[in-house]
Amino acid sequence: MISHDNFIESLAKAHATAPELPPSSAVCAFAHTILGILFPEFAKEKYLNQSAIASQIETEKKSLFEILSALYSLNYELNPIEATNAFFVQLPDIYADLKTDLQAILGGDPAAQNESEIIRAYPGFYAIAFYRLAHRLYLLQVPVVPRIITSFAHNHTGIDIHPGATIGQYFCIDHGTGVVIGETTHIGNHVKLYQGVTLGALSVDKSMASQKRHPTIQDHVVIYAGATILGGETIVGNHSVIGGNVWLTRGVAAYSVVYHKPQIEVRQADQRSDIPS
């Protein structure tokens, strides 16, 4: 058994040699502020004029630059200035994508009253919004930070979206708790997922890290609660419907309907022999 002194010494060495990384709190604060700039419902206080918004954007540029500068030891090819500028150039595109997601949720959920309610109270949109930010940073080959952002949303919603996943416009997650979307998943436009859906890999072998391990979901697909779709070669064709609790490891053609047939027996109290008289 390792001695107490040696244990403390090993911890001290780990702390001394650990890379200097930005605190997760700073990363999450940055992401939340960006969403507050895009949508007043996310903001701690409203920006009442163009000057206020422009000023806050400049402040967040400095914040992102500082965050990315701290990542130099993890990716020596990362240029914090170029990556910061590239991210902020994409803000209008991020906003446009999120507006389509709002339209999809508003149009697909009878309980949704308006976009403001969705932004404030819908976990599906919350998770998608943080994913959209994280994905842009992921494409810029920023290490660690995209995962911190999506992990923050996961902790708040129970929805786990890898920042490397590719997701089209008009994306809707209804309810959402327990949804898992893997790194190499490809999702088209106008796709709707319900709670408990897993888009995962057939194998978790480390040697497959650079391969496509997760399914492709084409346009206009609905996947109901509890469905599990696995494998990099699994393609769900457009306009298909995947029913609840389906386990799918092979592709299906466009316009398919896939469903699970449970065997459920309901007996009334007077039909049960195990109830004492």
Secondary structure as GFF3:
##gff-version 3
##sequence-region A 1 277
A	DSSP	alpha_helix	4	17	.	.	.	ID=ss1
A	DSSP	alpha_helix	24	38	.	.	.	ID=ss2
A	DSSP	three_ten_helix	40	42	.	.	.	ID=ss3
A	DSSP	alpha_helix	50	69	.	.	.	ID=ss4
A	DSSP	alpha_helix	80	89	.	.	.	ID=ss5
A	DSSP	alpha_helix	91	108	.	.	.	ID=ss6
A	DSSP	alpha_helix	115	121	.	.	.	ID=ss7
A	DSSP	alpha_helix	123	139	.	.	.	ID=ss8
A	DSSP	alpha_helix	145	157	.	.	.	ID=ss9
A	DSSP	beta_strand	160	161	.	.	.	ID=ss10
A	DSSP	beta_strand	166	167	.	.	.	ID=ss11
A	DSSP	beta_strand	172	173	.	.	.	ID=ss12
A	DSSP	beta_strand	180	181	.	.	.	ID=ss13
A	DSSP	beta_strand	186	187	.	.	.	ID=ss14
A	DSSP	beta_strand	192	193	.	.	.	ID=ss15
A	DSSP	beta_strand	198	200	.	.	.	ID=ss16
A	DSSP	three_ten_helix	206	208	.	.	.	ID=ss17
A	DSSP	beta_strand	216	217	.	.	.	ID=ss18
A	DSSP	beta_strand	222	223	.	.	.	ID=ss19
A	DSSP	beta_strand	228	230	.	.	.	ID=ss20
A	DSSP	beta_strand	235	236	.	.	.	ID=ss21
A	DSSP	beta_strand	241	242	.	.	.	ID=ss22
A	DSSP	beta_strand	247	248	.	.	.	ID=ss23
A	DSSP	beta_strand	257	258	.	.	.	ID=ss24
A	DSSP	three_ten_helix	269	271	.	.	.	ID=ss25
###
